[in-house]
Amino acid sequence: MKFIGKEESGSLILTMELQKGVLVPCLEGETVTAFILRVLNLSREQMEKEVQTLILNNGCVDEPEVRQLITGDTLVLSGAMPGLVGAMLRSNSPIKAMRTTISETSSGRDESVPEGMIRLKLFNTVLTDHKRDLVNCGFYIDEEGR
């Protein structure tokens, strides 16, 4: 694993890595909300406005303030996505009933992630607006198989 911190540039390769998923330490018992506020350096109001789609282990999360992260979880953060699918995947969407078959599940947990870490993926406006915040926090890139 390679640590990426404040000295790294905003290169295209870094953007691609953040979309593929990077390893970020999570605190024991940390909720999805607490993790996002800490790692992206956001207020609760900013998070509610900017992070519209939260997907944990291949399922949508509607109560991030309750759901605790566990080693190996995969968390995907995105701003609002267009169209019906985007509206359906949005946290606490009025049409969330349409996604009952894809609600939060434990499938998607990555058993190869080191203890105390989760895999974080950023997309669209969350990626462009908060890449620097994540770099400032620091994360690891899994270099095995490269």
Order of alpha helices (4+ residues) and beta strands (2+ residues): beta-alpha-beta-alpha-alpha-beta-beta-beta-alpha-beta-alpha-beta
